[in-house]
Amino acid sequence: MRRHPQIPGRMVAGLLALLLASAVALLASAQPAAAHGTLAMSTPAGGATVREALTSVQLFFTEKAAPNAYFTVTAPGGIRVDNGWSYGEPKPLDQPVREYFLVNGQFEPREYTTGFPATVAVAHLPAKGEYSVSYLSVASDGDPVRGTLTFRYDGPVTAAPKGWSPPTTQPDPALLATAEQHGSSGQVSAVPTVAAETAIPPSAAAAAPIESTDENGPGAVAWVGLAVVAVAVAAAGFVAWRRRTAPTGRPAGRGRTAPATSGRRGAGTRPGARTPGTKGAGNRTAAAKGAGSGIAAAKGALATTDTRPPADPGASPDPDLASATPGSRLSNTGLALFVGALVLALLGGFGLARISGNEGPAANTARQPAGGPPASGPEVSATDGHQHPAGTGPHTHRGDSGTGETLATGTTVSAAGFTLQPLERTQPAGVRADYRFRIVGTDRQPATRFAVVHDKPLHLIVVGRDLTGYQHLHPTMAPDGTWSVPLTLARPGGYRVYADFSVTTATGSQQPLVLGVDHTVPGAHTPAALPPAQAQTAAGPYAVSMTGTPTVGVTAPIHFQINSADTATPAKLQRYLGAYGHLVVVREGDLGYVHVHPEQELVDGTVKFWLTTPSSGRYRAFFDFQVDGKVRTAEYTIDVP
């Protein structure tokens, strides 16, 4: 039987040592999540029910809020009732907040036991129901601290102070600029922030994937770490397999002798000799220096596992694995398994430390960087800039710019290796035609695996460049990956087509994206002027009112109330695509796109969204809702100063 080529044992040992060094260097270079400025508790507590009138809300952070921090308190129906804020006296936290930091290659816990309050004055309590608190600050390390919490008020209504009016202020531009610089690593809340009946059950939290909002954070570490582990385990398995497949009819120690050592007695054991394959492995990068002790331990294992002398005292040690005696065979396999296990232990310890660092009073309710109640279901994903909690609470995804903010998307035709490829770029005015397109990957092949999100695998949004002619469509896909949908465009002009979808990647993960492309209807075009901003509009036989203060960089509650225009009685809403409404917001100019979905249940009779406005400017909002089986759209102009 033909023998497989022999692999030098020292080369394998060097490779494993290098893998160990790389793993430790990877962990040493990872950005640990700091708890600086994290919200640790609040009064009232998130999800609490308050029955006595209150004049302030206190938010306790693990360090003092920035002087230009921004806070809002919103009453039921979307009216702000906050009246400024001030620092309070520090006090012990009800439960300490612990975080682990990587210091000199070792994880060191840091426990925060003192809360530094920001006291937000409440001008009055105009109604019973759910009140929302939003905050934005910057920690001492520059990371943004943002989030929201809610509580219910069931006490007496109180009157507004004489001459007081609801605030409409926006965050300090300097605060927004600082938060944008570090937008990918915003701190999350460590306190319960939703009502108890909507909190995530421990079983669901355990099953839900852990997200990272930091491009260099635990998400990247986890994937690269898994790759390191896979290589180490594969190397260990190969060594074991090679030993098992060694020919049984000849001694294992009869392998070839390396030319450099065959002609000289004891050449392989001279003092100061460098082991092939490990030259410089311990100091390839500054970050890898912490791996020195691990490599030394691995070498020690090789040196001490088998202490028997060679059968021929005059022969030099054979560098080939196949030349090892049965005892040294165990030594090499043991080394491979030892190093693989050590890498696994290091990465496992890192992961446990990160998880432990998030264990606080409400680890199950940590929210996304842009704030808003957390998702309690499995459909939690990492990117794309639209907010769509499928069947759970609302949550926010990152924009495809990767900053961690809720940015407008759909301004590019390609993102994350996928491209929206239309088969037609134009069509006549007023003619019904099939709009066809593909989603093409980096291999230039159409993607065909899409996740169903809100009852559909893909949502197609069409809007004119003058922010008119809005349509929300649902194409069908052919087996070859070609999507098609009938489309009628009444007026000449330019249009933007957005494909909003989650593609299933080769690894089985979901990649949510919004891609946009231009579409043209030839002919003379006169742009329509947008109507002025107003709080109420008509949608068929219904009067739809919008309340709330869209805020740049801060998650703010927006409420929609749908009443019959004739009787002023609330409409009996039906779920449409799994929710009581869908909100698409398009920015004037670049046509940046934000897609938001509401709380799973009506809140005080309204459809409640959590919206983070990407920037100042003018927007057109399109609110889809369904009554008596018919979907209608209410449209609004929003001016954000």
C-alpha positions as CSV (number, residue, x, y, z in Angstrom):
1,M,0.0,0.0,0.0
2,R,1.3,3.4,-0.9
3,R,2.2,5.5,2.1
4,H,1.1,9.0,2.5
5,P,3.8,11.7,2.7
6,Q,5.1,12.1,6.2
7,I,4.6,15.4,8.0
8,P,7.4,16.6,10.3
9,G,6.3,16.6,14.0
10,R,8.1,19.8,14.7
11,M,6.2,21.5,11.9
12,V,2.9,20.4,13.4
13,A,4.0,21.5,16.8
14,G,5.0,24.8,15.4
15,L,1.7,25.2,13.6
16,L,-0.3,24.5,16.7
17,A,1.9,26.8,18.7
18,L,1.3,29.5,16.1
19,L,-2.5,28.8,16.3
20,L,-2.4,29.2,20.0
21,A,-0.4,32.5,19.7
22,S,-2.9,33.8,17.1
23,A,-5.9,32.9,19.3
24,V,-4.4,34.7,22.3
25,A,-3.4,37.7,20.2
26,L,-6.9,37.8,18.8
27,L,-8.4,37.9,22.3
28,A,-5.8,40.5,23.4
29,S,-6.7,42.7,20.5
30,A,-10.5,42.4,20.9
31,Q,-12.3,45.5,22.0
32,P,-13.8,44.7,25.4
33,A,-17.3,46.1,26.0
34,A,-17.1,48.8,28.6
35,A,-19.9,49.5,31.0
36,H,-19.0,53.2,31.3
37,G,-22.2,55.2,31.6
38,T,-24.6,52.3,31.3
39,L,-28.1,52.8,32.6
40,A,-28.2,50.6,35.7
41,M,-31.6,51.4,37.3
42,S,-34.4,53.9,37.2
43,T,-37.2,55.4,39.3
44,P,-39.9,54.4,38.3
45,A,-38.4,51.1,37.2
46,G,-38.8,50.0,33.6
47,G,-42.2,48.2,33.2
48,A,-43.5,49.4,36.5
49,T,-47.0,50.7,37.1
50,V,-47.2,54.0,39.0
51,R,-50.4,55.0,40.8
52,E,-49.3,58.2,42.5
53,A,-48.5,61.5,40.7
54,L,-44.8,62.0,40.1
55,T,-42.8,65.1,39.3
56,S,-39.6,63.5,37.9
57,V,-38.0,60.4,36.5
58,Q,-34.6,59.4,37.8
59,L,-32.1,57.5,35.6
60,F,-29.1,56.0,37.4
61,F,-26.0,55.5,35.3
62,T,-22.7,53.9,36.2
63,E,-21.1,57.3,35.8
64,K,-22.3,60.9,35.5
65,A,-24.2,61.7,32.3
66,A,-22.6,64.1,29.9
67,P,-23.4,67.8,30.6
68,N,-25.2,68.0,27.2
69,A,-27.0,64.7,27.6
70,Y,-30.5,64.6,26.1
71,F,-33.6,63.2,27.8
72,T,-37.3,63.1,26.8
73,V,-40.5,61.9,28.6
74,T,-43.4,61.2,26.3
75,A,-47.0,60.9,27.5
76,P,-49.6,58.6,26.0
77,G,-50.5,59.9,22.6
78,G,-47.0,61.2,21.9
79,I,-46.9,64.5,23.8
80,R,-43.6,65.4,25.5
81,V,-43.9,66.3,29.1
82,D,-40.2,66.6,30.1
83,N,-39.1,69.9,31.6
84,G,-35.3,69.8,31.7
85,W,-33.0,67.7,33.8
86,S,-30.4,68.0,36.5
87,Y,-27.8,65.9,38.3
88,G,-28.8,64.1,41.5
89,E,-27.0,62.7,44.5
90,P,-25.3,59.4,43.8
91,K,-26.7,56.3,45.6
92,P,-26.0,52.6,45.8
93,L,-27.4,50.5,43.0
94,D,-30.1,48.0,43.9
95,Q,-28.0,45.4,42.0
96,P,-24.3,45.9,41.0
97,V,-23.4,46.0,37.3
98,R,-20.4,43.8,36.4
99,E,-18.3,44.0,33.3
100,Y,-15.1,42.1,32.3
101,F,-12.2,43.9,30.8
102,L,-9.2,42.4,29.0
103,V,-6.1,43.8,30.8
104,N,-2.6,42.5,29.9
105,G,-4.1,39.4,28.4
106,Q,-6.3,38.5,31.3
107,F,-10.0,39.2,32.0
108,E,-10.5,41.3,35.1
109,P,-14.0,42.0,36.4
110,R,-15.1,45.5,37.3
111,E,-18.2,46.0,39.4
112,Y,-20.2,49.2,39.5
113,T,-22.1,49.6,42.8
114,T,-22.9,53.4,42.7
115,G,-25.5,55.0,40.5
116,F,-25.2,58.6,39.3
117,P,-28.7,60.0,38.7
118,A,-30.0,62.3,36.0
119,T,-33.3,63.7,37.3
120,V,-35.7,64.5,34.5
121,A,-38.4,66.9,35.5
122,V,-42.0,65.9,34.5
123,A,-44.2,69.0,33.9
124,H,-47.5,67.2,34.2
125,L,-49.3,63.9,33.7
126,P,-52.0,64.6,31.1
127,A,-53.4,61.0,30.8
128,K,-53.3,57.5,32.2
129,G,-51.3,55.0,30.1
130,E,-47.8,54.3,28.9
131,Y,-45.1,56.9,29.3
132,S,-41.8,56.6,27.4
133,V,-38.4,57.8,28.5
134,S,-35.6,58.2,25.9
135,Y,-32.0,59.2,26.6
136,L,-28.8,59.9,24.8
137,S,-25.4,60.6,26.4
138,V,-21.7,60.0,25.9
139,A,-19.6,58.0,28.3
140,S,-16.1,59.1,29.4
141,D,-14.6,56.7,26.9
142,G,-16.5,58.4,24.1
143,D,-19.1,55.7,23.5
144,P,-22.7,56.7,23.1
145,V,-25.2,55.7,25.8
146,R,-28.7,55.5,24.4
147,G,-31.9,53.7,25.0
148,T,-35.5,53.9,26.1
149,L,-37.7,52.6,28.9
150,T,-41.4,52.7,29.6
151,F,-43.7,52.7,32.6
152,R,-47.5,52.9,33.1
153,Y,-49.2,55.6,35.0
154,D,-52.5,54.8,36.6
155,G,-52.9,57.8,38.9
156,P,-54.7,61.1,38.8
157,V,-54.3,63.4,35.8
158,T,-52.4,66.6,36.6
159,A,-52.5,70.0,34.9
160,A,-49.7,71.6,33.0
161,P,-48.0,74.6,34.6
162,K,-49.3,78.0,33.5
163,G,-47.7,79.1,30.3
164,W,-45.9,75.8,29.8
165,S,-45.7,74.2,26.3
166,P,-44.4,70.8,25.2
167,P,-40.7,71.0,24.3
168,T,-39.6,70.4,20.7
169,T,-35.9,70.6,21.3
170,Q,-33.4,68.4,19.4
171,P,-30.1,67.0,20.8
172,D,-27.0,69.2,20.9
173,P,-25.2,68.9,17.6
174,A,-21.9,68.3,19.5
175,L,-23.5,65.4,21.3
176,L,-24.7,63.9,18.0
177,A,-21.3,64.3,16.4
178,T,-19.6,62.6,19.3
179,A,-22.1,59.8,19.3
180,E,-21.7,59.3,15.6
181,Q,-17.9,58.9,15.9
182,H,-18.5,55.9,18.2
183,G,-21.9,54.9,16.9
184,S,-21.0,51.2,16.5
185,S,-20.5,50.5,20.2
186,G,-23.2,52.3,22.0
187,Q,-23.9,51.1,25.6
188,V,-27.2,49.4,26.3
189,S,-29.5,49.5,29.2
190,A,-28.9,47.1,32.2
191,V,-32.4,47.7,33.6
192,P,-35.8,46.3,32.7
193,T,-37.3,48.7,30.1
194,V,-40.6,47.1,29.1
195,A,-43.7,46.0,31.0
196,A,-43.4,42.7,32.8
197,E,-46.0,41.0,30.5
198,T,-43.8,41.7,27.5
199,A,-40.4,40.9,29.0
200,I,-38.4,38.2,27.3
201,P,-38.8,34.8,29.0
202,P,-35.5,33.3,30.1
203,S,-35.9,30.3,27.7
204,A,-36.4,32.6,24.7
205,A,-33.4,34.7,25.8
206,A,-31.3,31.7,26.1
207,A,-32.3,30.6,22.6
208,A,-32.0,33.9,20.9
209,P,-28.7,34.8,19.2
210,I,-26.4,37.3,20.8
211,E,-25.9,40.3,18.6
212,S,-22.9,42.6,18.4
213,T,-23.0,46.1,17.2
214,D,-19.3,46.5,17.1
215,E,-17.5,45.6,13.9
216,N,-14.5,44.7,16.0
217,G,-16.4,43.4,18.9
218,P,-17.4,39.9,20.1
219,G,-19.2,39.1,16.8
220,A,-15.9,39.3,14.8
221,V,-14.0,37.6,17.7
222,A,-16.5,34.8,17.8
223,W,-16.2,34.0,14.1
224,V,-12.5,34.3,13.8
225,G,-12.1,32.4,17.1
226,L,-14.3,29.6,15.7
227,A,-12.1,29.5,12.6
228,V,-9.0,29.1,14.8
229,V,-10.6,26.4,16.8
230,A,-11.7,24.6,13.7
231,V,-8.1,24.6,12.3
232,A,-6.7,23.5,15.6
233,V,-9.2,20.6,16.0
234,A,-8.7,19.6,12.3
235,A,-4.9,19.5,12.9
236,A,-5.4,17.4,16.0
237,G,-7.7,15.0,14.1
238,F,-5.3,14.7,11.2
239,V,-2.4,13.8,13.5
240,A,-4.5,11.1,15.1
241,W,-5.6,9.8,11.7
242,R,-2.1,9.7,10.4
243,R,-1.0,7.7,13.4
244,R,-3.9,5.2,13.0
245,T,-3.1,4.8,9.3
246,A,0.6,4.1,9.8
247,P,1.6,0.7,8.3
248,T,1.4,-2.1,10.8
249,G,4.0,-4.3,9.1
250,R,6.9,-2.1,9.9
251,P,8.1,-0.3,13.0
252,A,6.7,3.2,13.3
253,G,10.1,4.5,14.0
254,R,11.7,3.7,10.6
255,G,10.8,6.9,8.9
256,R,13.2,8.9,6.8
257,T,15.8,11.1,8.5
258,A,16.0,14.7,7.6
259,P,19.1,15.5,5.5
260,A,20.2,18.2,8.0
261,T,20.4,15.7,10.8
262,S,21.2,12.3,9.2
263,G,24.9,13.0,8.9
264,R,25.5,14.4,12.3
265,R,25.1,12.7,15.6
266,G,22.9,14.6,18.0
267,A,22.4,17.5,15.6
268,G,18.7,17.8,16.6
269,T,19.4,18.4,20.3
270,R,22.2,21.0,20.2
271,P,21.7,23.9,22.6
272,G,19.9,26.9,21.2
273,A,18.6,25.1,18.2
274,R,15.4,26.5,16.8
275,T,12.4,24.2,16.2
276,P,11.3,24.3,12.5
277,G,7.9,25.9,12.0
278,T,7.9,27.9,15.2
279,K,10.5,30.5,14.5
280,G,9.3,33.8,15.7
281,A,5.8,32.3,16.5
282,G,5.8,33.9,19.9
283,N,6.5,37.4,18.8
284,R,4.9,37.9,15.4
285,T,2.8,40.7,16.8
286,A,2.9,42.8,19.9
287,A,-0.6,41.5,20.8
288,A,0.6,37.9,20.6
289,K,3.1,38.3,23.4
290,G,0.5,37.2,25.9
291,A,0.6,33.8,24.2
292,G,4.1,33.1,25.4
293,S,3.0,31.3,28.5
294,G,0.6,29.2,26.5
295,I,3.2,28.3,23.9
296,A,5.7,27.4,26.7
297,A,3.1,25.1,28.2
298,A,2.6,23.4,24.9
299,K,6.3,22.9,24.4
300,G,6.5,21.6,28.0
301,A,3.8,19.1,27.2
302,L,5.8,17.9,24.2
303,A,9.0,17.7,26.3
304,T,7.4,15.9,29.3
305,T,4.8,13.6,27.8
306,D,7.3,11.0,26.7
307,T,10.7,11.0,28.5
308,R,12.0,7.7,27.2
309,P,15.3,7.9,25.3
310,P,15.4,6.9,21.6
311,A,15.9,3.2,20.9
312,D,19.3,3.9,19.4
313,P,21.1,6.3,21.7
314,G,23.5,7.2,18.9
315,A,20.7,8.3,16.5
316,S,19.4,11.8,16.3
317,P,15.7,12.4,17.1
318,D,13.6,11.9,14.1
319,P,11.6,15.0,13.2
320,D,8.9,13.0,11.3
321,L,5.7,12.1,13.1
322,A,5.9,8.7,11.5
323,S,9.2,8.1,13.1
324,A,7.9,8.4,16.6
325,T,7.7,5.4,19.0
326,P,4.3,4.4,20.4
327,G,5.0,6.6,23.4
328,S,5.9,9.6,21.3
329,R,2.9,8.9,19.1
330,L,0.8,9.6,22.1
331,S,2.9,12.6,22.8
332,N,2.3,14.2,19.4
333,T,-1.4,13.5,19.4
334,G,-1.7,14.6,22.9
335,L,0.1,17.8,22.0
336,A,-2.4,18.5,19.2
337,L,-5.4,17.8,21.4
338,F,-3.9,19.8,24.2
339,V,-3.3,22.9,22.1
340,G,-6.7,22.5,20.5
341,A,-8.4,22.2,23.9
342,L,-6.4,25.2,25.2
343,V,-7.5,27.3,22.3
344,L,-11.1,26.2,23.0
345,A,-10.7,27.0,26.7
346,L,-9.4,30.5,25.9
347,L,-12.1,31.3,23.5
348,G,-14.7,29.7,25.7
349,G,-13.5,31.8,28.7
350,F,-13.6,34.9,26.6
351,G,-17.2,34.1,25.5
352,L,-18.3,33.3,29.1
353,A,-16.7,36.5,30.3
354,R,-18.5,38.5,27.7
355,I,-21.8,36.9,28.6
356,S,-21.2,37.3,32.3
357,G,-20.4,40.9,31.7
358,N,-23.9,41.4,30.4
359,E,-25.5,39.7,33.3
360,G,-27.2,42.5,35.1
361,P,-30.6,43.1,36.6
362,A,-32.1,42.7,33.1
363,A,-29.7,40.9,30.8
364,N,-32.8,39.6,28.9
365,T,-34.0,43.0,28.0
366,A,-30.9,44.6,26.7
367,R,-31.8,46.7,23.7
368,Q,-30.2,47.7,20.4
369,P,-28.0,50.7,20.3
370,A,-30.7,53.0,18.8
371,G,-33.0,52.2,21.7
372,G,-36.6,51.0,21.7
373,P,-38.1,48.0,23.3
374,P,-36.2,44.8,22.6
375,A,-37.2,42.0,20.3
376,S,-38.3,39.0,22.2
377,G,-38.4,36.5,19.4
378,P,-35.7,34.8,17.3
379,E,-35.8,37.2,14.4
380,V,-33.0,39.4,15.6
381,S,-30.4,40.4,13.0
382,A,-27.5,42.7,12.7
383,T,-27.7,45.1,9.9
384,D,-29.7,47.1,7.4
385,G,-31.1,50.3,9.0
386,H,-34.7,49.4,9.1
387,Q,-36.6,48.5,12.2
388,H,-38.8,45.4,11.9
389,P,-39.6,43.2,14.8
390,A,-41.4,40.2,13.3
391,G,-44.2,39.4,15.7
392,T,-42.5,40.8,18.7
393,G,-41.4,44.2,20.0
394,P,-39.8,46.7,17.7
395,H,-36.0,46.7,17.4
396,T,-33.5,48.6,15.3
397,H,-30.9,47.3,12.8
398,R,-27.7,49.1,11.8
399,G,-27.5,51.0,8.6
400,D,-25.4,49.6,5.8
401,S,-22.9,52.3,6.5
402,G,-21.9,50.2,9.6
403,T,-21.9,53.0,12.1
404,G,-24.4,51.4,14.4
405,E,-27.0,54.2,14.1
406,T,-30.4,53.9,12.5
407,L,-29.3,55.4,9.2
408,A,-31.4,55.7,6.1
409,T,-30.6,52.9,3.7
410,G,-31.6,52.1,0.1
411,T,-29.2,54.8,-1.3
412,T,-27.0,52.1,-2.8
413,V,-27.6,49.3,-5.3
414,S,-25.1,47.0,-3.6
415,A,-24.3,46.2,0.0
416,A,-22.8,43.3,2.0
417,G,-21.9,41.5,-1.3
418,F,-25.3,41.6,-2.8
419,T,-26.6,43.7,-5.7
420,L,-30.0,44.6,-6.9
421,Q,-30.0,43.9,-10.6
422,P,-33.1,45.1,-12.5
423,L,-34.0,43.6,-15.8
424,E,-35.9,46.7,-16.9
425,R,-34.9,50.3,-16.1
426,T,-37.8,52.1,-17.7
427,Q,-41.5,51.7,-18.7
428,P,-44.2,53.9,-20.2
429,A,-46.5,56.0,-18.1
430,G,-49.9,54.5,-17.2
431,V,-49.0,51.1,-18.6
432,R,-49.1,48.0,-16.4
433,A,-45.9,46.1,-16.9
434,D,-43.9,43.4,-15.0
435,Y,-41.0,44.8,-13.1
436,R,-38.4,42.1,-12.9
437,F,-35.1,42.0,-11.0
438,R,-32.6,39.7,-9.3
439,I,-30.6,39.8,-6.1
440,V,-27.1,38.8,-7.2
441,G,-24.3,37.7,-4.9
442,T,-20.5,38.1,-5.3
443,D,-20.5,34.8,-7.3
444,R,-22.7,36.7,-9.9
445,Q,-25.4,34.1,-9.3
446,P,-29.0,35.1,-8.3
447,A,-29.7,34.5,-4.6
448,T,-32.7,32.1,-4.1
449,R,-32.7,31.6,-0.4
450,F,-34.7,34.3,1.4
451,A,-36.2,34.4,4.9
452,V,-39.8,35.2,5.4
453,V,-40.1,38.5,7.3
454,H,-43.5,39.9,8.0
455,D,-45.2,37.2,6.0
456,K,-43.2,37.9,2.8
457,P,-39.7,36.9,1.6
458,L,-39.3,40.4,0.0
459,H,-41.0,43.7,0.2
460,L,-40.7,46.1,-2.8
461,I,-41.2,49.8,-2.1
462,V,-41.6,52.2,-5.0
463,V,-41.7,56.0,-4.5
464,G,-41.2,58.9,-6.9
465,R,-38.1,61.1,-6.5
466,D,-40.5,63.9,-5.6
467,L,-41.8,61.6,-2.8
468,T,-45.1,60.9,-4.4
469,G,-46.6,57.7,-6.0
470,Y,-45.8,55.4,-3.0
471,Q,-46.5,51.7,-3.5
472,H,-45.8,48.7,-1.2
473,L,-45.6,45.6,-3.4
474,H,-44.8,41.9,-2.9
475,P,-43.1,40.2,-5.9
476,T,-42.9,36.5,-6.5
477,M,-39.7,34.7,-7.3
478,A,-39.1,32.1,-10.1
479,P,-36.9,29.1,-9.4
480,D,-34.0,30.8,-11.2
481,G,-34.0,33.7,-8.7
482,T,-35.9,36.2,-10.9
483,W,-38.4,38.3,-9.1
484,S,-41.4,39.9,-10.8
485,V,-44.4,42.0,-9.9
486,P,-47.0,44.0,-12.0
487,L,-46.2,47.7,-11.7
488,T,-48.1,50.7,-13.0
489,L,-46.6,54.2,-12.8
490,A,-49.1,56.9,-13.7
491,R,-46.8,59.9,-14.1
492,P,-43.5,60.5,-16.0
493,G,-40.4,61.1,-13.9
494,G,-37.8,59.3,-11.9
495,Y,-38.6,56.7,-9.2
496,R,-36.7,54.9,-6.6
497,V,-37.3,51.1,-6.1
498,Y,-36.3,49.6,-2.8
499,A,-35.9,45.9,-2.2
500,D,-36.3,45.1,1.5
501,F,-35.4,41.5,2.3
502,S,-33.3,39.1,4.4
503,V,-31.2,36.7,2.4
504,T,-30.0,33.4,3.9
505,T,-26.3,33.1,3.5
506,A,-24.2,29.9,2.8
507,T,-23.6,29.6,6.6
508,G,-27.3,29.6,7.3
509,S,-27.4,33.1,8.9
510,Q,-29.8,35.8,7.8
511,Q,-28.5,39.0,6.2
512,P,-31.2,41.7,6.2
513,L,-30.6,44.4,3.5
514,V,-32.3,47.3,1.8
515,L,-31.0,47.9,-1.8
516,G,-32.2,50.7,-4.0
517,V,-32.1,51.4,-7.7
518,D,-33.5,54.1,-10.0
519,H,-36.4,53.5,-12.4
520,T,-37.6,55.9,-15.1
521,V,-40.9,56.7,-16.8
522,P,-40.1,58.8,-19.9
523,G,-42.0,62.0,-20.6
524,A,-42.4,65.6,-19.4
525,H,-42.1,65.7,-15.6
526,T,-43.3,68.4,-13.2
527,P,-42.2,67.6,-9.6
528,A,-45.1,67.8,-7.2
529,A,-44.6,70.1,-4.2
530,L,-44.8,68.4,-0.8
531,P,-47.7,69.6,1.4
532,P,-46.7,71.3,4.7
533,A,-46.2,69.3,7.8
534,Q,-49.4,68.5,9.7
535,A,-50.5,66.2,12.4
536,Q,-53.6,64.8,10.7
537,T,-54.4,63.5,7.3
538,A,-57.2,61.5,5.5
539,A,-56.9,58.0,4.2
540,G,-60.1,57.0,2.6
541,P,-62.9,57.3,5.1
542,Y,-60.5,57.6,8.0
543,A,-58.9,60.5,9.8
544,V,-55.4,59.5,10.9
545,S,-53.5,61.6,13.4
546,M,-49.8,61.4,14.1
547,T,-48.3,62.5,17.4
548,G,-44.7,62.5,18.6
549,T,-41.5,64.4,18.1
550,P,-39.1,62.7,15.6
551,T,-35.7,63.3,17.0
552,V,-32.2,63.0,15.4
553,G,-30.2,60.2,16.8
554,V,-32.6,59.4,19.6
555,T,-35.3,56.7,19.6
556,A,-38.6,58.6,20.0
557,P,-42.2,57.2,20.2
558,I,-44.5,58.0,17.4
559,H,-48.3,57.3,17.7
560,F,-51.0,56.9,15.1
561,Q,-54.7,57.1,16.0
562,I,-57.2,56.0,13.3
563,N,-60.7,57.2,13.6
564,S,-63.8,57.2,11.3
565,A,-63.9,60.6,9.6
566,D,-67.7,60.6,10.0
567,T,-68.3,59.4,13.5
568,A,-64.8,60.1,15.1
569,T,-65.0,56.6,16.6
570,P,-61.8,54.5,16.6
571,A,-61.4,52.2,13.6
572,K,-61.2,48.4,14.2
573,L,-57.7,47.8,13.0
574,Q,-56.7,44.4,11.5
575,R,-53.2,43.1,11.4
576,Y,-51.4,43.6,8.0
577,L,-48.3,41.5,7.3
578,G,-48.2,40.5,11.0
579,A,-48.5,44.0,12.5
580,Y,-51.1,46.7,13.1
581,G,-49.1,49.0,10.8
582,H,-46.0,49.6,8.8
583,L,-44.2,52.9,8.6
584,V,-41.8,53.8,5.7
585,V,-40.0,57.1,6.0
586,V,-38.1,58.5,3.0
587,R,-35.7,61.5,3.2
588,E,-36.0,64.3,0.7
589,G,-32.9,64.6,-1.6
590,D,-31.0,61.4,-1.4
591,L,-34.1,59.3,-0.9
592,G,-32.7,57.5,2.2
593,Y,-35.1,54.9,3.5
594,V,-36.1,53.9,7.0
595,H,-38.7,51.1,7.6
596,V,-40.3,50.8,11.0
597,H,-42.7,48.3,12.6
598,P,-44.8,49.0,15.7
599,E,-45.4,47.5,19.1
600,Q,-47.0,44.1,18.6
601,E,-50.2,45.3,20.4
602,L,-52.0,48.6,20.4
603,V,-50.8,51.0,23.1
604,D,-53.5,53.0,24.7
605,G,-55.6,52.6,21.5
606,T,-52.8,53.8,19.2
607,V,-50.3,52.2,16.8
608,K,-47.0,53.0,18.5
609,F,-43.7,53.0,16.6
610,W,-40.1,53.7,17.8
611,L,-38.4,55.9,15.3
612,T,-34.9,57.2,15.2
613,T,-34.6,60.0,12.7
614,P,-31.2,59.6,10.8
615,S,-30.6,63.4,10.4
616,S,-32.2,66.8,10.2
617,G,-34.1,67.5,7.0
618,R,-37.5,66.9,5.5
619,Y,-39.1,63.5,5.2
620,R,-42.2,61.9,3.8
621,A,-43.8,59.3,6.0
622,F,-46.1,56.5,4.7
623,F,-48.2,54.7,7.3
624,D,-49.9,51.5,6.0
625,F,-52.8,50.1,8.0
626,Q,-55.7,47.7,7.3
627,V,-59.4,48.0,8.2
628,D,-62.2,45.6,6.8
629,G,-59.6,43.8,4.7
630,K,-58.5,46.9,2.8
631,V,-55.0,48.4,3.2
632,R,-54.8,52.1,3.2
633,T,-51.9,54.6,3.4
634,A,-51.8,57.8,5.4
635,E,-49.0,60.2,4.2
636,Y,-47.3,62.9,6.2
637,T,-44.6,65.5,5.7
638,I,-42.1,65.6,8.6
639,D,-39.7,68.5,9.2
640,V,-36.8,67.7,11.5
641,P,-34.8,70.8,12.5
